[in-house]
Amino acid sequence: MGIKTRYFNLNRLIETINMAKTDGSYVKLLNQLEKVPLIILDDFGLQHINKNIKLALLQIMEDRYEKKSIIITSQLPVSAWHDYLDEPTLADAILDRLTAKCHRIELRGESRSIPPGSLKSTNSQASKFTVTKTEI
């Protein structure tokens, strides 16, 4: 028996939140996410997010704070997350809840999904991955 988990690519989470706000099921979505023991949020920082999505992320983090776990994967270094969120007050609130009790794992090296030598990266950040897991 495993741990019940919801996986979202950030793009899909944004789509899910926008759709839920459109069809009136946003509170239901938040309640469902609050009950899940573990959420995995992949590709954090790859696309711009608007204020409504930032507020939704804050709500998700607040609902999970000290109760449930979240794993966030990103090619964007954690040190750049505040700038990525681009609104100091919201960024502080989101990151405070996310990093208060977390384990950070930074992986460096070649991508394991691209065969060696098939792609030469010109961006040194492209080979760095950050996994942040917040747990109770």
VMD Tcl script that builds the backbone (N, CA, C; Angstrom):
set m [mol new atoms 408]
animate dup $m
set s [atomselect $m all]
$s set {name element resname resid chain x y z} {
  {N N MET 1 A 0.851 -1.189 0.000}
  {CA C MET 1 A 0.000 0.000 0.000}
  {C C MET 1 A 0.888 1.241 0.000}
  {N N GLY 2 A 0.623 2.145 -0.908}
  {CA C GLY 2 A 1.421 3.352 -1.035}
  {C C GLY 2 A 0.737 4.555 -0.424}
  {N N ILE 3 A 1.322 5.693 -0.676}
  {CA C ILE 3 A 0.771 6.967 -0.208}
  {C C ILE 3 A -0.047 7.567 -1.340}
  {N N LYS 4 A -1.268 7.976 -1.034}
  {CA C LYS 4 A -2.091 8.641 -2.054}
  {C C LYS 4 A -1.409 9.941 -2.449}
  {N N THR 5 A -1.261 10.110 -3.749}
  {CA C THR 5 A -0.488 11.225 -4.282}
  {C C THR 5 A -1.201 11.842 -5.479}
  {N N ARG 6 A -1.101 13.155 -5.611}
  {CA C ARG 6 A -1.539 13.854 -6.832}
  {C C ARG 6 A -0.313 14.475 -7.465}
  {N N TYR 7 A -0.131 14.206 -8.747}
  {CA C TYR 7 A 0.983 14.752 -9.506}
  {C C TYR 7 A 0.443 15.812 -10.454}
  {N N PHE 8 A 1.113 16.956 -10.498}
  {CA C PHE 8 A 0.766 18.007 -11.453}
  {C C PHE 8 A 2.034 18.553 -12.078}
  {N N ASN 9 A 2.062 18.643 -13.373}
  {CA C ASN 9 A 2.993 19.519 -14.053}
  {C C ASN 9 A 2.414 20.915 -13.795}
  {N N LEU 10 A 3.236 21.916 -13.554}
  {CA C LEU 10 A 2.708 23.255 -13.229}
  {C C LEU 10 A 1.711 23.738 -14.279}
  {N N ASN 11 A 1.985 23.451 -15.558}
  {CA C ASN 11 A 1.038 23.820 -16.619}
  {C C ASN 11 A -0.343 23.240 -16.356}
  {N N ARG 12 A -0.380 21.960 -16.022}
  {CA C ARG 12 A -1.665 21.277 -15.773}
  {C C ARG 12 A -2.349 21.817 -14.518}
  {N N LEU 13 A -1.566 22.122 -13.506}
  {CA C LEU 13 A -2.173 22.691 -12.303}
  {C C LEU 13 A -2.808 24.039 -12.624}
  {N N ILE 14 A -2.121 24.861 -13.408}
  {CA C ILE 14 A -2.670 26.158 -13.802}
  {C C ILE 14 A -3.974 25.961 -14.578}
  {N N GLU 15 A -3.966 25.032 -15.526}
  {CA C GLU 15 A -5.184 24.741 -16.294}
  {C C GLU 15 A -6.303 24.261 -15.383}
  {N N THR 16 A -5.966 23.392 -14.446}
  {CA C THR 16 A -6.965 22.851 -13.519}
  {C C THR 16 A -7.564 23.954 -12.651}
  {N N ILE 17 A -6.721 24.836 -12.143}
  {CA C ILE 17 A -7.201 25.947 -11.313}
  {C C ILE 17 A -8.085 26.881 -12.140}
  {N N ASN 18 A -7.627 27.246 -13.327}
  {CA C ASN 18 A -8.418 28.143 -14.175}
  {C C ASN 18 A -9.764 27.541 -14.527}
  {N N MET 19 A -9.776 26.248 -14.866}
  {CA C MET 19 A -11.033 25.577 -15.206}
  {C C MET 19 A -11.966 25.523 -13.994}
  {N N ALA 20 A -11.413 25.228 -12.832}
  {CA C ALA 20 A -12.227 25.159 -11.619}
  {C C ALA 20 A -12.817 26.524 -11.273}
  {N N LYS 21 A -12.065 27.577 -11.483}
  {CA C LYS 21 A -12.599 28.918 -11.225}
  {C C LYS 21 A -13.710 29.248 -12.222}
  {N N THR 22 A -13.553 28.773 -13.456}
  {CA C THR 22 A -14.550 29.040 -14.493}
  {C C THR 22 A -15.848 28.284 -14.244}
  {N N ASP 23 A -15.727 27.022 -13.864}
  {CA C ASP 23 A -16.949 26.209 -13.717}
  {C C ASP 23 A -17.512 26.187 -12.295}
  {N N GLY 24 A -16.901 26.955 -11.385}
  {CA C GLY 24 A -17.439 27.071 -10.034}
  {C C GLY 24 A -17.005 25.971 -9.077}
  {N N SER 25 A -16.019 25.175 -9.452}
  {CA C SER 25 A -15.599 24.063 -8.583}
  {C C SER 25 A -14.260 24.342 -7.878}
  {N N TYR 26 A -13.861 25.601 -7.819}
  {CA C TYR 26 A -12.569 25.958 -7.235}
  {C C TYR 26 A -12.453 25.538 -5.768}
  {N N VAL 27 A -13.448 25.824 -4.955}
  {CA C VAL 27 A -13.403 25.465 -3.537}
  {C C VAL 27 A -13.369 23.938 -3.392}
  {N N LYS 28 A -14.113 23.254 -4.247}
  {CA C LYS 28 A -14.099 21.787 -4.232}
  {C C LYS 28 A -12.695 21.273 -4.560}
  {N N LEU 29 A -12.036 21.870 -5.548}
  {CA C LEU 29 A -10.670 21.480 -5.910}
  {C C LEU 29 A -9.734 21.692 -4.723}
  {N N LEU 30 A -9.811 22.856 -4.083}
  {CA C LEU 30 A -8.951 23.128 -2.928}
  {C C LEU 30 A -9.194 22.113 -1.814}
  {N N ASN 31 A -10.446 21.777 -1.578}
  {CA C ASN 31 A -10.775 20.790 -0.546}
  {C C ASN 31 A -10.223 19.408 -0.893}
  {N N GLN 32 A -10.291 19.035 -2.173}
  {CA C GLN 32 A -9.735 17.748 -2.605}
  {C C GLN 32 A -8.219 17.727 -2.413}
  {N N LEU 33 A -7.557 18.793 -2.820}
  {CA C LEU 33 A -6.105 18.861 -2.697}
  {C C LEU 33 A -5.660 18.859 -1.238}
  {N N GLU 34 A -6.458 19.476 -0.376}
  {CA C GLU 34 A -6.116 19.537 1.043}
  {C C GLU 34 A -6.097 18.146 1.679}
  {N N LYS 35 A -6.908 17.240 1.157}
  {CA C LYS 35 A -7.021 15.895 1.732}
  {C C LYS 35 A -5.924 14.937 1.273}
  {N N VAL 36 A -5.276 15.245 0.166}
  {CA C VAL 36 A -4.273 14.346 -0.401}
  {C C VAL 36 A -2.992 14.410 0.450}
  {N N PRO 37 A -2.475 13.257 0.899}
  {CA C PRO 37 A -1.273 13.275 1.737}
  {C C PRO 37 A -0.035 13.871 1.054}
  {N N LEU 38 A 0.087 13.698 -0.265}
  {CA C LEU 38 A 1.271 14.176 -0.963}
  {C C LEU 38 A 0.884 14.748 -2.324}
  {N N ILE 39 A 1.353 15.955 -2.602}
  {CA C ILE 39 A 1.211 16.560 -3.930}
  {C C ILE 39 A 2.617 16.719 -4.503}
  {N N ILE 40 A 2.769 16.325 -5.757}
  {CA C ILE 40 A 4.021 16.540 -6.471}
  {C C ILE 40 A 3.760 17.599 -7.533}
  {N N LEU 41 A 4.506 18.671 -7.463}
  {CA C LEU 41 A 4.386 19.771 -8.421}
  {C C LEU 41 A 5.678 19.824 -9.232}
  {N N ASP 42 A 5.571 19.495 -10.507}
  {CA C ASP 42 A 6.733 19.360 -11.386}
  {C C ASP 42 A 6.872 20.590 -12.284}
  {N N ASP 43 A 8.088 20.867 -12.684}
  {CA C ASP 43 A 8.414 21.945 -13.623}
  {C C ASP 43 A 8.045 23.330 -13.099}
  {N N PHE 44 A 8.236 23.536 -11.806}
  {CA C PHE 44 A 7.985 24.837 -11.202}
  {C C PHE 44 A 8.962 25.850 -11.784}
  {N N GLY 45 A 8.451 26.984 -12.223}
  {CA C GLY 45 A 9.303 28.059 -12.706}
  {C C GLY 45 A 9.529 28.097 -14.199}
  {N N LEU 46 A 8.893 27.206 -14.942}
  {CA C LEU 46 A 9.119 27.189 -16.384}
  {C C LEU 46 A 8.222 28.153 -17.149}
  {N N GLN 47 A 7.111 28.550 -16.561}
  {CA C GLN 47 A 6.230 29.490 -17.252}
  {C C GLN 47 A 5.751 30.569 -16.290}
  {N N HIS 48 A 5.415 31.706 -16.845}
  {CA C HIS 48 A 4.917 32.830 -16.054}
  {C C HIS 48 A 3.589 32.451 -15.399}
  {N N ILE 49 A 3.406 32.879 -14.149}
  {CA C ILE 49 A 2.112 32.655 -13.483}
  {C C ILE 49 A 1.553 34.001 -13.050}
  {N N ASN 50 A 0.254 34.145 -13.225}
  {CA C ASN 50 A -0.385 35.418 -12.884}
  {C C ASN 50 A -0.753 35.478 -11.400}
  {N N LYS 51 A -1.257 36.610 -10.979}
  {CA C LYS 51 A -1.554 36.819 -9.559}
  {C C LYS 51 A -2.595 35.833 -9.041}
  {N N ASN 52 A -3.612 35.507 -9.848}
  {CA C ASN 52 A -4.627 34.547 -9.403}
  {C C ASN 52 A -4.023 33.179 -9.114}
  {N N ILE 53 A -3.081 32.746 -9.937}
  {CA C ILE 53 A -2.429 31.452 -9.721}
  {C C ILE 53 A -1.520 31.528 -8.493}
  {N N LYS 54 A -0.844 32.647 -8.312}
  {CA C LYS 54 A 0.004 32.819 -7.124}
  {C C LYS 54 A -0.849 32.752 -5.856}
  {N N LEU 55 A -2.017 33.394 -5.895}
  {CA C LEU 55 A -2.918 33.335 -4.738}
  {C C LEU 55 A -3.421 31.906 -4.500}
  {N N ALA 56 A -3.687 31.182 -5.582}
  {CA C ALA 56 A -4.113 29.785 -5.451}
  {C C ALA 56 A -2.983 28.940 -4.859}
  {N N LEU 57 A -1.741 29.164 -5.321}
  {CA C LEU 57 A -0.602 28.439 -4.752}
  {C C LEU 57 A -0.458 28.741 -3.259}
  {N N LEU 58 A -0.635 30.006 -2.896}
  {CA C LEU 58 A -0.582 30.383 -1.487}
  {C C LEU 58 A -1.643 29.629 -0.694}
  {N N GLN 59 A -2.854 29.554 -1.229}
  {CA C GLN 59 A -3.930 28.850 -0.534}
  {C C GLN 59 A -3.609 27.365 -0.379}
  {N N ILE 60 A -3.079 26.764 -1.430}
  {CA C ILE 60 A -2.702 25.349 -1.370}
  {C C ILE 60 A -1.615 25.141 -0.316}
  {N N MET 61 A -0.609 26.008 -0.309}
  {CA C MET 61 A 0.471 25.904 0.678}
  {C C MET 61 A -0.069 26.113 2.100}
  {N N GLU 62 A -0.952 27.084 2.248}
  {CA C GLU 62 A -1.540 27.361 3.562}
  {C C GLU 62 A -2.346 26.163 4.064}
  {N N ASP 63 A -3.150 25.567 3.181}
  {CA C ASP 63 A -3.961 24.407 3.566}
  {C C ASP 63 A -3.099 23.213 3.970}
  {N N ARG 64 A -1.913 23.092 3.395}
  {CA C ARG 64 A -1.042 21.946 3.636}
  {C C ARG 64 A -0.046 22.192 4.768}
  {N N TYR 65 A 0.134 23.451 5.141}
  {CA C TYR 65 A 1.185 23.834 6.083}
  {C C TYR 65 A 1.120 23.018 7.372}
  {N N GLU 66 A 2.205 22.320 7.670}
  {CA C GLU 66 A 2.372 21.482 8.856}
  {C C GLU 66 A 1.361 20.335 8.946}
  {N N LYS 67 A 0.676 20.027 7.840}
  {CA C LYS 67 A -0.299 18.933 7.855}
  {C C LYS 67 A -0.024 17.879 6.794}
  {N N LYS 68 A 0.355 18.315 5.606}
  {CA C LYS 68 A 0.534 17.410 4.466}
  {C C LYS 68 A 1.831 17.759 3.748}
  {N N SER 69 A 2.275 16.849 2.891}
  {CA C SER 69 A 3.556 17.032 2.202}
  {C C SER 69 A 3.369 17.497 0.761}
  {N N ILE 70 A 4.404 18.169 0.281}
  {CA C ILE 70 A 4.443 18.586 -1.123}
  {C C ILE 70 A 5.882 18.438 -1.609}
  {N N ILE 71 A 6.031 17.955 -2.817}
  {CA C ILE 71 A 7.340 17.876 -3.462}
  {C C ILE 71 A 7.275 18.792 -4.677}
  {N N ILE 72 A 8.250 19.672 -4.777}
  {CA C ILE 72 A 8.318 20.579 -5.923}
  {C C ILE 72 A 9.630 20.309 -6.646}
  {N N THR 73 A 9.532 20.084 -7.946}
  {CA C THR 73 A 10.741 19.916 -8.750}
  {C C THR 73 A 10.850 21.110 -9.682}
  {N N SER 74 A 12.085 21.518 -9.911}
  {CA C SER 74 A 12.315 22.702 -10.730}
  {C C SER 74 A 13.717 22.683 -11.299}
  {N N GLN 75 A 13.855 23.203 -12.495}
  {CA C GLN 75 A 15.190 23.440 -13.030}
  {C C GLN 75 A 15.673 24.822 -12.626}
  {N N LEU 76 A 14.778 25.612 -12.072}
  {CA C LEU 76 A 15.110 26.945 -11.588}
  {C C LEU 76 A 15.688 26.821 -10.177}
  {N N PRO 77 A 16.861 27.365 -9.917}
  {CA C PRO 77 A 17.438 27.262 -8.569}
  {C C PRO 77 A 16.512 27.899 -7.529}
  {N N VAL 78 A 16.464 27.327 -6.351}
  {CA C VAL 78 A 15.610 27.849 -5.281}
  {C C VAL 78 A 15.906 29.320 -5.020}
  {N N SER 79 A 17.151 29.717 -5.152}
  {CA C SER 79 A 17.522 31.114 -4.921}
  {C C SER 79 A 16.831 32.074 -5.889}
  {N N ALA 80 A 16.289 31.563 -6.999}
  {CA C ALA 80 A 15.599 32.406 -7.988}
  {C C ALA 80 A 14.081 32.346 -7.853}
  {N N TRP 81 A 13.564 31.541 -6.938}
  {CA C TRP 81 A 12.111 31.395 -6.826}
  {C C TRP 81 A 11.417 32.687 -6.406}
  {N N HIS 82 A 12.023 33.430 -5.517}
  {CA C HIS 82 A 11.406 34.688 -5.073}
  {C C HIS 82 A 11.239 35.632 -6.258}
  {N N ASP 83 A 12.273 35.767 -7.062}
  {CA C ASP 83 A 12.191 36.625 -8.250}
  {C C ASP 83 A 11.175 36.082 -9.251}
  {N N TYR 84 A 11.115 34.765 -9.390}
  {CA C TYR 84 A 10.151 34.142 -10.304}
  {C C TYR 84 A 8.718 34.495 -9.893}
  {N N LEU 85 A 8.438 34.460 -8.607}
  {CA C LEU 85 A 7.081 34.766 -8.139}
  {C C LEU 85 A 6.767 36.249 -8.292}
  {N N ASP 86 A 7.789 37.108 -8.336}
  {CA C ASP 86 A 7.706 38.485 -8.816}
  {C C ASP 86 A 6.796 39.431 -8.041}
  {N N GLU 87 A 6.247 39.023 -6.954}
  {CA C GLU 87 A 5.478 39.920 -6.081}
  {C C GLU 87 A 5.962 39.650 -4.673}
  {N N PRO 88 A 6.745 40.557 -4.114}
  {CA C PRO 88 A 7.433 40.297 -2.850}
  {C C PRO 88 A 6.556 39.757 -1.721}
  {N N THR 89 A 5.391 40.334 -1.508}
  {CA C THR 89 A 4.551 39.893 -0.400}
  {C C THR 89 A 4.046 38.470 -0.614}
  {N N LEU 90 A 3.547 38.195 -1.822}
  {CA C LEU 90 A 3.079 36.839 -2.122}
  {C C LEU 90 A 4.234 35.846 -2.124}
  {N N ALA 91 A 5.358 36.250 -2.688}
  {CA C ALA 91 A 6.527 35.364 -2.724}
  {C C ALA 91 A 6.968 35.016 -1.305}
  {N N ASP 92 A 7.023 36.011 -0.426}
  {CA C ASP 92 A 7.393 35.753 0.973}
  {C C ASP 92 A 6.422 34.764 1.617}
  {N N ALA 93 A 5.139 34.989 1.418}
  {CA C ALA 93 A 4.130 34.128 2.045}
  {C C ALA 93 A 4.215 32.691 1.523}
  {N N ILE 94 A 4.320 32.534 0.213}
  {CA C ILE 94 A 4.394 31.193 -0.378}
  {C C ILE 94 A 5.667 30.485 0.076}
  {N N LEU 95 A 6.792 31.160 -0.050}
  {CA C LEU 95 A 8.064 30.528 0.271}
  {C C LEU 95 A 8.234 30.288 1.768}
  {N N ASP 96 A 7.675 31.147 2.609}
  {CA C ASP 96 A 7.721 30.905 4.052}
  {C C ASP 96 A 7.022 29.596 4.398}
  {N N ARG 97 A 5.858 29.379 3.821}
  {CA C ARG 97 A 5.114 28.155 4.108}
  {C C ARG 97 A 5.785 26.924 3.506}
  {N N LEU 98 A 6.394 27.130 2.364}
  {CA C LEU 98 A 7.034 26.016 1.676}
  {C C LEU 98 A 8.352 25.605 2.331}
  {N N THR 99 A 9.116 26.576 2.793}
  {CA C THR 99 A 10.461 26.268 3.273}
  {C C THR 99 A 10.595 26.165 4.788}
  {N N ALA 100 A 9.516 26.415 5.531}
  {CA C ALA 100 A 9.606 26.385 6.991}
  {C C ALA 100 A 10.082 25.033 7.507}
  {N N LYS 101 A 9.571 23.972 6.945}
  {CA C LYS 101 A 9.974 22.619 7.348}
  {C C LYS 101 A 10.188 21.819 6.082}
  {N N CYS 102 A 11.336 21.978 5.475}
  {CA C CYS 102 A 11.548 21.296 4.207}
  {C C CYS 102 A 12.897 20.610 4.158}
  {N N HIS 103 A 13.002 19.705 3.234}
  {CA C HIS 103 A 14.264 19.063 2.892}
  {C C HIS 103 A 14.563 19.475 1.461}
  {N N ARG 104 A 15.735 20.034 1.232}
  {CA C ARG 104 A 16.125 20.436 -0.127}
  {C C ARG 104 A 17.137 19.453 -0.666}
  {N N ILE 105 A 16.891 19.022 -1.879}
  {CA C ILE 105 A 17.827 18.143 -2.563}
  {C C ILE 105 A 18.151 18.807 -3.890}
  {N N GLU 106 A 19.414 19.116 -4.095}
  {CA C GLU 106 A 19.822 19.708 -5.365}
  {C C GLU 106 A 20.649 18.689 -6.118}
  {N N LEU 107 A 20.200 18.368 -7.322}
  {CA C LEU 107 A 20.892 17.414 -8.172}
  {C C LEU 107 A 21.641 18.181 -9.241}
  {N N ARG 108 A 22.845 17.778 -9.503}
  {CA C ARG 108 A 23.647 18.415 -10.544}
  {C C ARG 108 A 24.165 17.331 -11.468}
  {N N GLY 109 A 24.363 17.705 -12.702}
  {CA C GLY 109 A 24.915 16.751 -13.646}
  {C C GLY 109 A 24.110 16.733 -14.929}
  {N N GLU 110 A 24.464 15.808 -15.770}
  {CA C GLU 110 A 23.789 15.679 -17.056}
  {C C GLU 110 A 22.357 15.189 -16.863}
  {N N SER 111 A 21.504 15.581 -17.776}
  {CA C SER 111 A 20.128 15.111 -17.765}
  {C C SER 111 A 20.102 13.606 -17.975}
  {N N ARG 112 A 19.255 12.929 -17.226}
  {CA C ARG 112 A 19.135 11.486 -17.384}
  {C C ARG 112 A 18.098 11.141 -18.432}
  {N N SER 113 A 17.353 12.134 -18.894}
  {CA C SER 113 A 16.328 11.860 -19.897}
  {C C SER 113 A 16.815 12.114 -21.318}
  {N N ILE 114 A 18.010 12.683 -21.438}
  {CA C ILE 114 A 18.589 12.957 -22.757}
  {C C ILE 114 A 19.842 12.094 -22.890}
  {N N PRO 115 A 19.945 11.314 -23.960}
  {CA C PRO 115 A 21.136 10.475 -24.126}
  {C C PRO 115 A 22.404 11.313 -24.107}
  {N N PRO 116 A 23.460 10.819 -23.434}
  {CA C PRO 116 A 24.712 11.571 -23.347}
  {C C PRO 116 A 25.226 11.955 -24.732}
  {N N GLY 117 A 25.638 13.216 -24.850}
  {CA C GLY 117 A 26.228 13.694 -26.090}
  {C C GLY 117 A 25.243 14.078 -27.170}
  {N N SER 118 A 23.935 13.832 -26.959}
  {CA C SER 118 A 22.969 14.139 -28.016}
  {C C SER 118 A 22.558 15.603 -28.027}
  {N N LEU 119 A 22.772 16.299 -26.923}
  {CA C LEU 119 A 22.396 17.708 -26.839}
  {C C LEU 119 A 23.429 18.421 -25.991}
  {N N LYS 120 A 24.005 19.414 -26.518}
  {CA C LYS 120 A 24.969 20.213 -25.766}
  {C C LYS 120 A 24.245 21.421 -25.201}
  {N N SER 121 A 24.186 21.528 -23.901}
  {CA C SER 121 A 23.502 22.635 -23.247}
  {C C SER 121 A 24.392 23.869 -23.230}
  {N N THR 122 A 23.817 24.994 -23.609}
  {CA C THR 122 A 24.553 26.261 -23.535}
  {C C THR 122 A 24.227 26.976 -22.241}
  {N N ASN 123 A 23.237 26.460 -21.512}
  {CA C ASN 123 A 22.821 27.068 -20.258}
  {C C ASN 123 A 23.209 26.130 -19.122}
  {N N SER 124 A 24.130 26.557 -18.268}
  {CA C SER 124 A 24.593 25.689 -17.193}
  {C C SER 124 A 23.479 25.352 -16.211}
  {N N GLN 125 A 22.452 26.197 -16.122}
  {CA C GLN 125 A 21.336 25.919 -15.222}
  {C C GLN 125 A 20.489 24.749 -15.710}
  {N N ALA 126 A 20.550 24.446 -16.998}
  {CA C ALA 126 A 19.694 23.403 -17.557}
  {C C ALA 126 A 19.992 22.040 -16.961}
  {N N SER 127 A 21.182 21.849 -16.421}
  {CA C SER 127 A 21.514 20.545 -15.871}
  {C C SER 127 A 21.356 20.492 -14.356}
  {N N LYS 128 A 20.789 21.529 -13.755}
  {CA C LYS 128 A 20.571 21.546 -12.315}
  {C C LYS 128 A 19.088 21.373 -12.024}
  {N N PHE 129 A 18.789 20.532 -11.072}
  {CA C PHE 129 A 17.411 20.290 -10.685}
  {C C PHE 129 A 17.299 20.475 -9.186}
  {N N THR 130 A 16.205 21.038 -8.746}
  {CA C THR 130 A 15.975 21.214 -7.334}
  {C C THR 130 A 14.693 20.500 -6.965}
  {N N VAL 131 A 14.759 19.719 -5.917}
  {CA C VAL 131 A 13.571 19.064 -5.386}
  {C C VAL 131 A 13.404 19.589 -3.987}
  {N N THR 132 A 12.267 20.177 -3.702}
  {CA C THR 132 A 11.985 20.649 -2.358}
  {C C THR 132 A 10.809 19.857 -1.828}
  {N N LYS 133 A 11.004 19.200 -0.712}
  {CA C LYS 133 A 9.942 18.405 -0.121}
  {C C LYS 133 A 9.643 19.008 1.246}
  {N N THR 134 A 8.403 19.372 1.438}
  {CA C THR 134 A 7.970 19.866 2.729}
  {C C THR 134 A 7.153 18.770 3.370}
  {N N GLU 135 A 7.502 18.437 4.591}
  {CA C GLU 135 A 6.752 17.371 5.246}
  {C C GLU 135 A 6.405 17.768 6.667}
  {N N ILE 136 A 5.433 17.057 7.190}
  {CA C ILE 136 A 4.995 17.342 8.549}
  {C C ILE 136 A 5.895 16.665 9.549}
}
mol reanalyze $m
mol bondsrecalc $m
mol representation Tube
mol addrep $m
